[in-house]
């Protein structure tokens, strides 16, 4: 067992709880093949029971996405002693009992639909259980959070949300523009999530979400999963304490029952970074946003961004105990809040 350097009470709780990491940036190809397995093992060693891998972003078309899904399903299923492919909440609970890592798939954006709403059901059959509307920039469903406009859902976007409700896929407001997220939460008849988003009220970065977005998400019955990209946590803050500040903020605003974890840890940075996608160049936008959030006091270069690593997860449990969260509340934040939503939405 890894030495977590936390209290025995925290270690016992962390080990026993079901811990769900709702966002893991996933390297589809890598020159050193074993780095992917090592990254998943890092999750296991730090108490993660379920991890959602990002398999597509808004700059990938349908053909590449389908090929990626086929390859990654094969990767998971070729290692049944280590991983369990997730389609239902029961798969996660079974993996916890048998000591394997539960792995699910999600999309960061809707461009892989290729403007065909019928693909929502196809991707659901193949294992996609979460999909966010737009990745930073504008797409055919709506606006991203770093777009210069703030338009809402398009007619196509409304159809996508309705179809996701029908088939049992979670609508995700992360990376998505303010008005578009508010539209999603009005249109959806099921709980909406933010799989990896922090509170603007705790750190005023345009990638973070505002109080009324948080309240609207909670009103749907959804969950906001706090994330660990340093420039969204704070001034390139990669500490557990930094993440817990966002957990505290959201908990005080809508209650800890609407908080989860979605690290969005980009392992092997800077090798695995999106660079210029052809749709949106994040480098200058994120640097400008960091300067804005810090009041002009800080500027972080793209390749210098830090991340809260899985090794910090036990520290988050310890910090929540010290802050007076109850055991039930901590178990909720670590995973049970999200499982409640998944149990309600997934079909």
N, C-alpha and C positions, 0 to 999 in steps of 0.2 A: 504494500500500500504506500502510495506517495505520501511524504511528510507534508501535510498541509499547513502546519504551524498555526493552528487555530485551537480553540478550546475543545475539550472532549465532548461537551454538550453539542457544540456546533458541528463537530466531525460526525457524531452519531446521527444527528438530524440530517445533515447533508448527504450522508451515505444512504440513509433509509428513504429519503424523499424521492419522488419521481421528478427528475430535472429535465426540462425540455428547452433546448436551444432552438429558437424558431428561425434562425437565419445563419447559414454558414456559406460564405462565398466559396465556390467549388471550382478547383482547377480541372478543366476537362482534359487537358494534356499537359505534361510536364516532362522535361528532359530527364529527371530522376524519378522514375516511376513509383518508388516506395514512399515518396514524400506524402502522397495522399493517404496511404494507410497509416503513416506515422501521425498525421494530423488527426485522423479519427481516433487513434489510440490515445492521443493527448486529451481528447474529449472524455474518453472512458476513464482515464486515470484521475480525472477531476470531477467525476460524479455525474457526467451527462448520460442520460438514458435514452433520449430521443434527440435527433438533430435533423433539421430540414435543410437540404442542400439546394442551392440555386442552380438550376439547370439551363435557364435561358434568360436573356435580357432583351431590351428593345432593339438591339442591333443584330439579332439573329433571326433568320427567316424560318419558315416551317420545315424545310428540308433538313437544315442543320439541326434544328431542335429535335426532330424525330430521331435522327441518327444518334444524337447525344443521349436521348432517353433510352434508346435501345442498348447503347453501350453501358450506361450507368446502371440500368436494371440488371444487366448481365454481371457487372462488377459486384453488385450487392448479393445477387443470388448465387454467385460462384463461391461465396464465403459464408455459408450458413452457420459455421461455428463461431463467427464473429459478428455477423450482421443479420438483422431481420428487416425485410422490406415492409413498409407500413402502408396499409390502405384503410385500416380502422383503428379506433382507440384501443380495442382489445389486442391488436398487434403490439402496441407499445407496452401494455401491461404484461403480455406474455414475454416480451424481450427482457423486461425488468426481472421477471421470475427466473428465466433461464440464463441470465447473465450475458446476453448479447446486446449490441447497440442497435436500437431501432432507428431506421433511416427512412425519411420521407423526402418528397420532391416538391419544389415550388418554382414559380416563375416570377421574375421581377420585370413586369411589363406585359402588355397584351399583343405585341407585334407578331408573336409566333402564331397568332390566330390567322394571320394573313387576311384580315377583314372578313372572316367567315365565322359567325357566331356558333355554327354547328361544331366547330373544332373544340369548343369548351367541353362538350360531352366526350369527345374522343380523348382529349388529354386527361380528363377525369378517369376514364377507363384505364389509362396507362399509368395512373398513380399520382397525377398532380392534384394536390389538395389545397394549395393556396396560390393566389395570383393577384399581384398588385396591378393597378390600372396603368400607370405611366412611370417610366424610370427617368426622373429629373426633367426631361424635355417633353414637348408636345408629341402625342401620337394620335391615332385615329379614335381612341376612346376618351381622351381628355388631356389636360395639361399636367406637366411635371412640376415639382416644387421649385426648380431652378429656372423655369421658363420665364421669359420677360412678360408674358401675358398671364392672366389668371382666369381663364375661361373654365366653365364647368364641364360636366359630362356631355359628350356628343350623343346623338341618337343611337349610334352604334354602341357607345359606352353603356347607355341605359340597357340595351339589349343584352350586353355581356353580363352585367350585374344580375339581371333577371334570370339569365340562363345558369349562372353560377349558383344562384339560390335554388334553382330547380334540380340541378344534378347533385348538389351537395359539395360545392367547392367554396372555400372561405375567400371573401373579398378583402383585399389588403390595401390600406391607404398609404403605406410607406412610399417615400420618394415622390408622392403624387401631390399636385397643386392643391392649395387651400380650398378653393371653391369646388374643385372636382371631388375632393374627399367629402366635403359636406353634402354634395349631391349623392355620392355613393351611399352615405349613411341615411339619407332620406329615401332613396329608391329601394335599398335592400330591405327585405322582410326577415332577414336572418342577422345574427350578430356579425359585426365587422371588426376586423383586427388591424392593428399596426404591428407588423411582425418584427420590425427593428427601427424604432423611432424614439427620440428623447423629447423632453419638455422644453419648449421655447422659453417658458417662464423661468427655467433654471439656467439656461444658456441660450442667448438670443441668436442662434444660428438659423438661417432660413431653411435648413434641412430639418430642423426640429419642428414639432407641432404645437400649436397654440392651445390655450385653455379651452376655447369653445370646441375645438376639434376633439380634445380629450373627453370633454363632457358629452359630446354627441356620440362618440364611440362607446362610452359607458352606458349611455341611454339605450343603445342597441343591444346591450348585454355583452359587448365585446371586451377585448383585452389590448392594452398597449404594452408591447414587449420592449423593454429598455435595452439599448445597445451600447457597444463599446468602441466605436471609432473615436479616437482621441479628440479630434477637432469638433465633434458633435457632443462629446461629454463635457468639454471645457476647453481650456487653453492647451490643446494637445495632451489631454489628461488620460492616462492609461491605467488609472488606479481603481480598485474596487470602491473606495470611498467616493470617487467621482460618479460612478454609476449609481451608487446608493442615494446620492443627492437627488437624482432623477426619480428613483423609486419612491423616495420620501415625498417629493413634490407631487407626483401623480397620486400617490396614496392619500395625501392630505386633501387633494382636490376632489377625487371621486371614490376613494376607498381602495385598499390594497387588493380587493377581489378583482380589480380590473387591471392588474399589473402582471407582467410576465418578463421573460428573458429572451433576447434575440441578439446575441453578441455581434453578429456580422463580422466575425474575425477573419481577416484576409491573411491566411498563413502564407509564409514564404514571400511576404512583401519585401522588396518591390518587384520581384519577378512576376507575381500575379497581380497585375493592375491593369485596368481597362484602357488606360491611355486615351487616345482619340478614337471614338467609336464611329465617326462619320455622321452621327446624329447629334452628339453633344460632347464637347471637349470639357472634361471636368476640372482640369488643372487650374486654369485661371479663375473659373467660377468659384471653386472651393477656396482658393487663396483669398479672393476678394471677400467671400463670406466669412472667413476666419477673421479677417481684419475688421469687418463690420461687427461681428459678435464680441470682439475684444475691445471695441471702442478705439480701434487704431493702434492698440498697444502691442499687438502680436501679428506676425505673418508666418504661416507655416507652408513650406514648399511641399508640393505633391508627394514626392518620394520620402519626405520626412514625417509623414503622418504615422502616429503610433496607434496601437490597438490594445484594448483590454483582452488579455489572453485567457483561455480556459482555466489556467492555473489560478486566476483571480476568483473563480466562481465560489470555492469554499470560503474565501474571505468575505464575499458578499453575504453568505449565510451567517457568518460570525458577526459581521457588522449589523445585520438586521436584529440579531438576538440582543446585542448591546444597546440598540436603539429602542428596545421594548416591544418589538413585534411579537405576536403570539406564535406558537408553533403552527397553528392552523393557517395563519396569515403567511408565514414563511413558506410552508408547503405549497400554498396557493401561488405565490409569486414564482417559486422555482418551477412549477409545472402544472399544478392541479387546476389553476384558473384557466389555463389554455386548454387543458383536457376537457373541462366542462363545456367550453365553447365548441371544440371539435366534436364532442359527443352529440351536441345539439344539431350541428350543421352537416357533418359528413354523412353520406349515404352509401 
